[in-house]
């Protein structure tokens, strides 16, 4: 017997919970933030563009006038901004129940973060690695906190290029995107192992949206822009693409290291269910090395 189709109506009451969603001004991040706010959660919109964040907050409040939604200025491509945002969270909330590491960039031309990292690895992985570490105590203060990292089917082509993480020697934009997305999964599984070892109540999970029509491809080159009209027809909406995130974040049956994605053919569309990630994403030696390198690059150490 197949499981029932999980949808927004299955989200339990979120009253009394505080959630931080990165990249919450558009796409699946916005839809996740909206749904959580509509179910009663206090939601922090972690965004680098205050104007777009304000517009997103206004849209959520128009749908849920009683929603408690605040803007948190956060640029994951700048570790100083990550530190400042984390400090603001710790100064304003006693506990954080949910951290959704959603923001990301995809297949953009070679660019550097404020700290000199290759942009995709720096934003998609290192920024979230740092943010999670800086907020881990605030998460542990909640009775059953969750950390949800949004990966992609693109993780299947990803390998961690340890000897050229900053793309000083070569840069192929799609392979670098895959590297950042498999890093999200390696990080999640290693994070869960460390949380378990420390007897923390917090759990780490991951998800992917399938083929969701969002703004993520805006920097992905001419071919993607040319194909976008066709993609918009065959891809599912951002609302549907956010369901794996929301299930990982709220399903009472979800467990640490669970990975959610769409239930359709090729996991491109459909309702969220538990899925499997690549064998490479489960390599513990790679995950351990990635964790150590990430601590060195960000200067943030935790759960050692």
C-alpha positions in Angstrom: 0.0 0.0 0.0 1.4 3.4 -1.0 1.6 6.1 1.6 -0.9 8.9 1.6 0.1 12.0 -0.4 1.6 14.5 2.1 0.6 18.2 1.6 0.5 21.5 3.4 -2.6 20.3 5.2 -0.5 17.8 7.0 1.7 20.4 8.7 1.0 20.3 12.4 0.3 23.5 14.4 3.6 25.4 14.6 2.5 27.9 17.3 5.3 28.6 19.8 8.0 27.6 17.3 10.6 29.9 15.8 12.0 29.2 12.4 14.8 30.8 10.3 14.6 30.2 6.6 17.5 31.4 4.5 16.7 32.7 1.0 13.1 33.2 2.0 12.3 36.1 -0.3 11.4 33.9 -3.3 11.0 30.4 -4.6 10.8 27.4 -2.3 12.3 29.4 0.6 9.4 31.9 0.4 6.8 29.1 0.1 8.3 27.3 3.1 8.3 30.5 5.2 4.7 31.3 4.2 3.4 27.9 5.1 5.2 27.8 8.4 3.9 31.3 9.2 0.3 30.4 8.3 0.6 27.4 10.7 1.5 29.7 13.6 5.3 29.8 13.6 7.4 32.9 14.2 9.5 33.1 11.0 12.7 34.9 10.4 13.3 35.7 6.7 17.1 35.4 6.2 17.7 37.5 3.1 20.5 39.5 1.6 18.2 42.0 -0.1 16.1 44.0 2.4 13.8 45.3 -0.3 12.9 41.9 -1.6 12.6 40.6 2.0 10.2 43.4 2.8 8.1 42.5 -0.2 8.1 38.8 0.9 7.0 39.7 4.4 4.2 41.9 3.1 3.0 39.0 0.9 3.0 36.6 3.8 1.2 39.0 6.0 -1.5 39.5 3.3 -2.1 35.8 3.3 -1.8 35.5 7.1 -2.5 38.8 8.8 -1.7 37.5 12.2 1.6 36.0 11.1 4.7 36.9 13.1 7.4 37.5 10.4 10.7 39.3 10.8 13.5 40.2 8.4 17.0 39.1 9.2 19.7 40.6 7.0 21.9 37.7 5.9 24.4 37.3 3.1 25.7 33.8 3.1 28.5 34.8 0.7 30.0 37.0 3.5 31.1 35.3 6.8 31.0 38.7 8.5 27.3 38.9 7.6 26.7 35.4 8.7 28.3 36.2 12.1 26.2 39.3 12.5 23.0 37.6 11.6 23.7 34.8 14.0 24.4 37.3 16.8 21.1 39.0 16.1 19.2 35.8 16.3 20.8 34.9 19.6 20.1 38.4 21.0 16.4 38.3 20.0 15.2 34.7 20.6 15.8 32.3 23.5 15.6 29.2 21.3 15.5 28.4 17.6 13.3 25.4 16.7 13.9 25.2 13.1 16.8 26.2 10.8 16.1 25.8 7.1 19.3 26.1 5.1 17.7 26.9 1.8 19.4 29.8 0.0 21.7 29.0 -2.9 23.1 29.9 -6.2 23.3 27.7 -9.3 25.8 27.3 -12.1 26.8 31.0 -12.2 30.1 32.2 -13.9 33.2 32.0 -11.7 32.7 34.4 -8.9 34.2 34.8 -5.4 32.6 35.4 -2.1 33.6 38.3 0.2 36.1 35.9 1.8 37.5 34.7 -1.5 35.8 31.4 -1.8 34.3 30.0 -5.0 30.8 31.4 -4.9 28.7 28.2 -5.2 30.7 26.2 -2.6 31.0 29.4 -0.4 27.3 30.2 -0.5 25.6 26.9 -0.7 27.8 25.0 1.7 30.3 27.1 3.7 27.8 29.9 4.5 25.3 27.4 5.9 28.0 25.4 7.7 29.0 28.5 9.5 25.5 29.7 10.2 24.6 26.3 11.7 27.6 26.2 13.9 27.0 29.7 15.2 23.4 28.8 16.1 23.9 25.3 17.3 23.5 26.3 21.0 20.3 28.3 20.2 18.9 25.2 18.4 19.9 22.9 21.3 18.0 25.2 23.6 14.7 24.1 21.9 13.2 20.8 23.0 13.3 19.1 19.5 15.0 21.4 17.0 15.6 20.5 13.4 18.2 21.6 10.9 17.0 21.1 7.3 19.4 21.5 4.4 18.1 21.8 0.8 20.1 19.8 -1.7 19.3 19.0 -5.3 19.3 16.1 -7.7 22.4 17.8 -9.0 24.2 16.3 -6.1 24.5 13.1 -8.1 27.2 14.6 -10.3 29.0 16.1 -7.4 32.4 15.2 -6.0 34.4 17.3 -3.5 37.6 18.6 -5.2 39.7 19.0 -2.1 42.8 20.0 -3.9 41.0 22.9 -5.7 38.1 24.0 -3.6 38.5 27.6 -4.7 38.6 26.7 -8.4 42.0 28.3 -8.8 43.0 25.6 -11.4 39.7 24.9 -13.2 36.1 25.8 -13.1 33.1 24.0 -14.7 30.0 25.7 -13.4 27.7 22.7 -13.3 30.2 20.4 -11.7 30.9 23.0 -9.1 27.1 23.3 -8.5 27.0 19.5 -8.0 29.9 19.7 -5.6 28.1 22.3 -3.5 24.9 20.2 -3.4 26.6 16.9 -2.5 28.4 18.9 0.2 24.9 19.8 1.6 24.2 16.0 2.0 27.7 15.1 3.3 27.3 17.9 5.9 23.8 16.7 6.9 24.8 13.1 7.5 28.0 14.1 9.4 26.1 16.7 11.4 23.5 14.0 12.4 26.3 11.7 13.5 27.8 14.4 15.6 24.5 15.4 17.1 23.8 11.8 18.0 27.3 11.4 19.6 26.6 14.5 21.7 23.2 13.3 22.8 21.6 16.4 21.4 17.8 16.7 21.0 18.4 18.5 17.7 18.2 16.4 14.4 19.6 17.1 10.9 17.6 16.3 7.8 17.9 17.1 4.1 15.5 17.4 1.1 15.4 18.4 -2.5 12.6 20.1 -4.5 12.8 18.1 -7.7 12.3 20.2 -10.8 10.8 23.4 -9.3 10.3 26.5 -11.3 12.1 29.2 -9.3 14.6 32.1 -9.9 17.6 29.8 -9.1 18.6 29.4 -12.7 18.9 33.2 -13.3 22.7 33.0 -13.5 23.0 29.6 -15.0 23.8 30.7 -18.6 22.3 31.2 -22.0 21.1 27.6 -22.4 19.1 27.6 -19.2 17.5 30.9 -20.0 16.6 29.6 -23.5 15.1 26.5 -22.0 13.3 28.3 -19.2 9.9 28.6 -21.0 9.8 24.9 -21.6 11.0 24.1 -18.1 8.2 26.2 -16.6 5.7 23.9 -18.4 7.2 20.6 -17.3 8.5 21.6 -13.8 6.3 21.8 -10.8 5.5 25.0 -8.9 7.6 26.4 -6.1 4.7 25.6 -3.8 5.0 21.9 -4.6 8.8 22.1 -4.6 8.7 23.4 -1.0 6.8 20.4 0.2 9.9 18.2 0.8 11.4 21.0 2.9 8.2 21.3 4.9 7.8 17.6 5.5 11.4 17.4 6.7 10.8 20.4 8.9 7.5 19.4 10.5 6.5 15.7 10.0 6.4 14.2 13.5 7.6 10.9 12.0 10.7 12.3 10.4 14.1 11.2 11.8 17.6 12.4 11.7 19.4 11.9 8.4 16.1 11.4 6.5 16.1 12.7 3.0 12.9 13.9 1.3 12.1 14.5 -2.4 9.2 14.2 -4.8 7.6 10.8 -5.3 7.2 11.1 -9.1 9.3 9.5 -11.9 13.0 10.5 -11.5 12.0 12.5 -8.4 11.3 15.5 -10.7 7.8 16.3 -9.4 5.2 15.0 -7.0 4.5 14.8 -3.3 7.2 14.5 -0.7 8.5 11.1 0.4 11.7 9.6 1.8 14.2 9.1 -1.0 17.8 7.9 -1.3 20.9 10.1 -2.1 24.0 8.9 -4.0 26.4 6.4 -2.6 29.1 9.1 -2.6 27.0 11.4 -0.3 27.2 8.7 2.3 31.0 8.3 2.3 32.0 8.9 5.9 35.7 9.6 5.2 34.8 12.3 2.7 32.3 13.8 5.1 34.9 13.9 7.9 37.4 15.5 5.7 34.9 18.0 4.4 33.9 18.9 8.0 37.5 19.6 9.0 38.2 21.6 5.8 35.0 23.6 6.4 36.1 24.5 10.0 39.4 25.6 8.7 37.9 27.8 5.9 35.2 29.4 8.1 37.1 29.5 11.4 34.0 28.1 13.1 34.4 24.8 15.0 31.6 22.9 16.7 30.5 19.4 17.7 34.1 18.3 17.7 
